Amino acid sequence: MLEKLFRQIMQRENTREAISQFRAEIKEEGAFLQAKALVGDGEQLRKLLDAEDAKVRKNAAALIGDLKLKEAAEVLYAAYQKEEKLFVRPALLRALAQTNPGPYLKELHAQHALLCSRTQKEEEKKHIREELHALERLLRQEEAAERHIFTGWEKKHLIFLTTYPGCAKLTAEQFSAYRKGITPYGVQAVVDHLRDIISIRTFRELLFPIALGCRMTLEDGPKALGASLAKAKLLPLLQQNHAKQAPYRFRFEMRCGLSLEERSRYVKRAAAAAEEASGRQLVNAPEDYEFEVRLVLSREGYIQTFLKMMTIPMERFSYRKESVSSSMHPSLAATLVRLAKPYLKKRARVLDPCCGVGTLLIEREMLLPTKEMYGVDLFGEAIAKARVHMEEAGLDAYLIQKDFLEFMHAGAFDEIIADLPVRGKRTKEEQDAFYRSFFDQAEALLAPDGVLLLYSNENGFVRKQLRLHPAFRLYQEYPMQEKGKFSFYIIGMGMSS
């Protein structure tokens, strides 16, 4: 197929469509090297940069970029200099970025400054914005753009810490503030010691609320939103907390009921408006952003805006280098063990029978020192990654690749803590049998006053096994997610309820 398409390109038969199909084909596994062999040094493709059809010029540039033909850099830059069609120019820059743009950086900087200073006609704005983005990406790539450094550690900030459902109070209790407010989604507070905040392990994200100055809905439109953001306290917040000044590279993240296509269209338009209204102090760079502007729709239909700063170093889970598909987020693991803290004891023997990459065990040790930790998992890759994490955290644990239902140990455990596997391809009957065997095994391995800590989305099976195992008593149940119906169960062994 590639050979046929390449012949069409060389013979100028439906050239535009042939190039598009050729580009699609080389994305298939193994096709890239075949395409490189066919194209050679790209001389024939370079000739197409002078084609009469502007769309052929654009597609040819894109294909040269796809194939990373370094020999074409000089021709690409020359084509860019003389190209009059605005919609073709960004494609030439994107291709140049994939070849050898180094010799032309001074001229490209000058072109960027010229575009930024020029008054743009309304009908040209879209294409010139795309050209500016392509220029900026190329220059950042070649010059390793200096990243902003956060300096506002001791300044007073209004923050919002997102938490798991029902766990905002748990997080709020761990720090002092000028004022705090609990919401269904987290904790809003005014603080002046951010270093203390970022060491808290139970929040999910640190956000900064941005007031728009007026209530806005989706119906007000993306242009109005982008302009309002540029006029709000977003820029002063960035300027006051970073040594290096504008431009600030951002992306929009939108969370509401719109479809993916509608959200994408909305945020592109809002980002373009924010760029223009801020005089490009805010630059939309979703492939290399340092700041995220989060758009959330309230229950009343109003847009709430938050800033997430990637410039604030988050090292609380620095041990976490690896994961598998079923891995639990460390902030959730930290939340679970803190919920269980009243039932834990120092110097406990702890077993995680489905340990994965070891996150629950590590967070358990971070909260309260243990005597021994055992992690068991049938998945060898998970055990290998758990060993890496234990070493990174400076901890010791016995990590064993084995089916928990076949695991034996001479001594009893004070705690069994588990993120139980979801049903997946198991039938209801198979999952029921698994829970029965799991509870049998847990009862055999726990000390007479031990505790069983389970994270599961199988409420029916958990409660059934509690009925079938009278030695267990349910102490607490914490619903953890609105979707998926996961809960955290704290179950006592040999204690009265």
Residue, then its C-alpha position, 0 to 999 in steps of 0.5 A: m500500500l505504501e509503495k502504491l501511494f508513494r508512486q501516486i505522490m511522485q506521479r502527482e495523482n490525487t497528490r493531496e489525498a495520497i499524502s494524507q493516506f501515506r501519513a495515516e499508513i506510516k502510523e501502523e507498526g513497522a510501516f515507518l521504516q518502510a516509508k523512510a526507505l521509500v522516501g530516501d532523503g526526501e528530495q521528491l517531497r521537498k519539491l512539493l513545497d513549491a506545489e501550486d495547491a496550498k493544501v499539497r504544500k501543507n500536507a507535504a510539510a506535515l509528511i516531511g515532519d512525520l518522517k523527521l527528514k533532517e535534510a529538508a530543514e533548509v528547504l522548509y525554512a525557505a518555504y516558510q519565509k515565502e509562504e503567503k497562505l497563513f494556514v500553511r505556515p504553522a505546518l511548515l514550522r511544525a515540520l521544521a521543528q522535527t528536522n534541524p531548526g537550530p540555524y534559524l533560531k535568531e530569525l524565528h525569534a524575530q518573526h515571533a516578536l513581529l507577529c506579537s506586535r502586529t495588529q491582526k485582522e479578525e479573519e487572520k487571528k486563528h491562523i496567526r495564533e496557530e503560527l505563534h503556537a508552532l513558533e513557541r513550541l519550536l523555540r521551547q524545544e530547541e532552547a529548553a525554556e526556563r521553568h518558573i520557580f515558585t517563591g510564595w511559600e510564606k505568603k497568605h493564600l486562599i487554597f482549596l484541597t480536594t479530598y475523597p468524599g466525606c474525608a474533608k474534615l479528616t484533612a482539615e484537622q491536620f493543619s491550622a489556618y486563618r479560616k477553614g470551610i468544609t465542602p463535599y469536595g474538600v477544604q477551603a482555607v486561608v493559610d500562610h505556610l504552604r510547606d506545611i500544607i504540601s506535606i499533608r498526605t490525605f488531600r488529592e490536589l492543591l488548587f487556588p480559587i480564582a474569582l472571576g468578578c461576576r457569575m458566569t455560565l456556559e451560555d456566556g461563551p468561551k470568549a467572555l470567560g477567557a477575557s474575564l480570566a485575563k482580567a481576574k487575579l490570575l496574572p497577579l497571583l502568578q506574578q507575585n509567586h514566581a521569580k521569573q515573569a510572563p509568559y506563563r504556559f497554561r492549559f485549560e481543564m474543563r469538568c462539566g456535562l459537555s461532550l469531549e468534542e464540546r469541551s475541546r471546542y470550548v477550551k480552545r476558544a476560551a484559551a485563545a481569548a485569554e491569550e489575546a486579553s492578557g497580551r500573551q502573558l498567558v500562553n496556551a501550551p497544553e503540550d508543555y504547561e506549568f499551570e492548569v486552569r480548572l473549570v468546574l460547573s457548580r450545581e447551580g450552573y455557574i463556572q468555578t475557576f481554579l488554578k493548579m500550579m505545577t511549579i509547586p514541588m509535590e514530594r510527599f509520595s516521591y517513593r512512588k516510581e512505578s504502577v500497575s493498572s490496578s494501583m491505588h493512588p497514594s493519597l487514597a491509601a494515606t486517607l484509608v490508613r488515617l481513617a483506621k488510625p484509632y484501630l491501629k497500634k504501634r509495632a503491629r505485624v501487618l499483612d497486605p494480601c493484595c499488595g500490588v506495588g506496596t502503596l498501602l503498606i508504605e502509607r501504613e508505615m508512614l502513619l504509625p511504625t510497624k514491627e513487620m510488614y508482609g506484602v503478598d501478590l500473585f502478580g510478579e511485576a507488582i512485587a518487583k515494583a513494590r521492592v523498588h518503592m520500599e527501597e525508595a521509601g527506606l523501608d523493609a518488608y517481606l514481599i512474596q509472589k503468591d496467591f494469598l489463599e495459599f499463603m501460610h505464616a506461623g505467627a498471627f497478624d495484628e492487621i490485614i489491610a487490603d485493596l480487594p480486586v474488582r470483579g473484572k471477568r469473574t462471574k458473580e458466583e466466582q466473586d462470591a467464592f473468592y470473598r468466602s475464601f478470603f474471609d476464611q483465610a483472614e480469620a485464620l491469619l489474624a490475631p484474636d484482637g486483630v483488625l481487618l481493613l478492606y477497600s472494596n466495591e462489593n458491599g453485598f459480598v462483604r456483608k454476606q461474609l460478615r454474617l457467615h463469619p461471626a468472629f468478625r464485627l463491623y466497626q466502621e464503613y466509609p463510602m469513598q466514591e460516588k461512582g463505583k460504590f467503593s467503601f472502606y470497612i474497618i472490621g474487628m476480630g474477636m471484639s464486641s461491636 
